[in-house]
Amino acid sequence: MKSPAQQYPGYKMKKIGIIGCGAIGTAAAGFIQRNLGKGARVTALCDIDPKKAVLLSEKIRPRPIVTTIDDLIKKSDLIIEAAGMHISGTIAKRAVFYKKDVLIMSTGGLLRRTSLFKKARTRGCRIYIPSGAICGLDGLISAGIGKITRVSLTTRKPPKGLKGAPYLMKKGIDIDRIKKETVIYSGTAEDAVREFPKNVNVAATLSLLGIGPKLTKVRIITSPAYTRNVHEVEIEGEFGRLFTRTENLPSKTNPKTSQLAIFSALAKLKELI
Ligand SMILES: NC(=O)c1ccc[n+]([C@@H]2O[C@H](COP(=O)([O-])OP(=O)(O)OC[C@H]3O[C@@H](n4cnc5c(N)ncnc54)[C@H](O)[C@@H]3O)[C@@H](O)[C@H]2O)c1
């Protein structure tokens, strides 16, 4: 197969920097090395735990540098954020500052920084959001051309998938004592992202592409009988009604991350390169 450089004269190999060398970062690095040929190369890695970045760098040829967030952004053409929503907003901001394209997995960190999308456009770079662990975003974007009256997300997760959420502590909910199907949370996406920071990138993505975090409704339900993370998306508007249900299997490397979320990052990379 012809490389992008052969197919498109003038194409320059993209230097990719990955921030966060866990399940998604590692899968992305492997995919780029195996599947994107001469179109792209992982040239820099960063992790808050430098050992993880060094370990991953040893598996890639030529070996990428292990460096800081700012240095990585400066030296890359495309940055992949796969670290967490506590840092994703800052990463997007720094990428836009340096006029670099950035793929954000932890979309929750963008909810308070939506002006960055416009800023990126004016600076000639892009913030990419993969579809993550849900389906139906194409329909949501199309529906937004007309009037959308309702966007709701119902997330079903096994109890262990919700462990450690600030909301449970605040409400004194002992997740291990739940014996039957229970609605744990019902409210806005804005509050859900704060109360379940490790669980609701899906709610954030829907908010960013739809009617915003204040109007997007979220329900989180758990039961010891659940074995999968299931997301149901319902959208109503001028176009009619749309309903999608995604039954996710957890990734083998991080049970909190759905395999489809990892695939969505890889599919986005394939589309971009
Ligand atoms: N959009 C979606 O649908 C979706 C789905 C799953 C996960 N996510 C997001 O993607 C992120 C990565 O997922 P994962 O499964 O690879 O998680 P993971 O826990 O396997 O890996 C995260 C890595 O980031 C590193 N890290 C944490 N804070 C950092 C910082 N400040 N700077 C640099 N590195 C840092 C950790 O040490 C770890 O190696 C998650 O935190 C989540 O926010 C999004």
The ligand as an SDF file (V2000), in Angstrom:
LIG
                    3D

 44 48  0  0  0  0  0  0  0  0999 V2000
  -14.5770    9.6830   26.0220 N   0  0  0  0  0  0  0  0  0  0  0  0
  -14.8740    8.5110   26.5860 C   0  0  0  0  0  0  0  0  0  0  0  0
  -15.9310    7.9110   26.3450 O   0  0  0  0  0  0  0  0  0  0  0  0
  -13.8870    7.9020   27.5440 C   0  0  0  0  0  0  0  0  0  0  0  0
  -13.9860    6.5570   27.8940 C   0  0  0  0  0  0  0  0  0  0  0  0
  -13.0250    6.0260   28.7520 C   0  0  0  0  0  0  0  0  0  0  0  0
  -12.0520    6.8270   29.2920 C   0  0  0  0  0  0  0  0  0  0  0  0
  -12.0070    8.1560   28.9630 N   0  0  0  0  0  0  0  0  0  0  0  0
  -10.9680    9.0600   29.5300 C   0  0  0  0  0  0  0  0  0  0  0  0
   -9.7070    8.6550   29.0750 O   0  0  0  0  0  0  0  0  0  0  0  0
   -8.7860    8.6940   30.1630 C   0  0  0  0  0  0  0  0  0  0  0  0
   -7.7400    7.6130   29.9840 C   0  0  0  0  0  0  0  0  0  0  0  0
   -8.3470    6.3420   30.0500 O   0  0  0  0  0  0  0  0  0  0  0  0
   -7.4690    5.0450   30.3450 P   0  0  0  0  0  0  0  0  0  0  0  0
   -8.4020    3.8850   30.3580 O   0  0  0  0  0  0  0  0  0  0  0  0
   -6.2960    5.0280   29.4640 O   0  0  0  0  0  0  0  0  0  0  0  0
   -7.0100    5.3550   31.8570 O   0  0  0  0  0  0  0  0  0  0  0  0
   -5.7570    4.7160   32.6310 P   0  0  0  0  0  0  0  0  0  0  0  0
   -6.0330    4.9440   34.0770 O   0  0  0  0  0  0  0  0  0  0  0  0
   -5.4970    3.3370   32.1510 O   0  0  0  0  0  0  0  0  0  0  0  0
   -4.5320    5.6510   32.1830 O   0  0  0  0  0  0  0  0  0  0  0  0
   -4.4170    6.9850   32.5240 C   0  0  0  0  0  0  0  0  0  0  0  0
   -2.9420    7.3100   32.5530 C   0  0  0  0  0  0  0  0  0  0  0  0
   -2.7910    8.7120   32.7070 O   0  0  0  0  0  0  0  0  0  0  0  0
   -1.7720    8.9610   33.6680 C   0  0  0  0  0  0  0  0  0  0  0  0
   -1.9800   10.2770   34.2640 N   0  0  0  0  0  0  0  0  0  0  0  0
   -2.8540   10.6340   35.2430 C   0  0  0  0  0  0  0  0  0  0  0  0
   -2.7540   11.9530   35.5100 N   0  0  0  0  0  0  0  0  0  0  0  0
   -1.8140   12.4440   34.6790 C   0  0  0  0  0  0  0  0  0  0  0  0
   -1.2560   13.7270   34.4930 C   0  0  0  0  0  0  0  0  0  0  0  0
   -1.6490   14.7790   35.2250 N   0  0  0  0  0  0  0  0  0  0  0  0
   -0.2880   13.8770   33.5620 N   0  0  0  0  0  0  0  0  0  0  0  0
    0.1340   12.8260   32.8210 C   0  0  0  0  0  0  0  0  0  0  0  0
   -0.3560   11.5690   32.9620 N   0  0  0  0  0  0  0  0  0  0  0  0
   -1.3190   11.3860   33.8780 C   0  0  0  0  0  0  0  0  0  0  0  0
   -1.8790    7.8060   34.6630 C   0  0  0  0  0  0  0  0  0  0  0  0
   -0.6760    7.6180   35.3900 O   0  0  0  0  0  0  0  0  0  0  0  0
   -2.1970    6.6580   33.7310 C   0  0  0  0  0  0  0  0  0  0  0  0
   -1.0250    6.0260   33.2580 O   0  0  0  0  0  0  0  0  0  0  0  0
   -9.6500    8.4710   31.4250 C   0  0  0  0  0  0  0  0  0  0  0  0
   -9.0970    9.1190   32.5270 O   0  0  0  0  0  0  0  0  0  0  0  0
  -10.9810    9.0580   31.0480 C   0  0  0  0  0  0  0  0  0  0  0  0
  -11.0290   10.3940   31.5160 O   0  0  0  0  0  0  0  0  0  0  0  0
  -12.8890    8.6910   28.0900 C   0  0  0  0  0  0  0  0  0  0  0  0
  1  2  1  0
  2  3  2  0
  2  4  1  0
  4  5  1  0
  4 44  2  0
  5  6  2  0
  6  7  1  0
  7  8  2  0
  8  9  1  0
  8 44  1  0
  9 10  1  0
  9 42  1  0
 10 11  1  0
 11 12  1  0
 11 40  1  0
 12 13  1  0
 13 14  1  0
 14 15  2  0
 14 16  1  0
 14 17  1  0
 17 18  1  0
 18 19  2  0
 18 20  1  0
 18 21  1  0
 21 22  1  0
 22 23  1  0
 23 24  1  0
 23 38  1  0
 24 25  1  0
 25 26  1  0
 25 36  1  0
 26 27  1  0
 26 35  1  0
 27 28  2  0
 28 29  1  0
 29 30  1  0
 29 35  2  0
 30 31  1  0
 30 32  2  0
 32 33  1  0
 33 34  2  0
 34 35  1  0
 36 37  1  0
 36 38  1  0
 38 39  1  0
 40 41  1  0
 40 42  1  0
 42 43  1  0
M  CHG  2   8   1  16  -1
M  END
$$$$
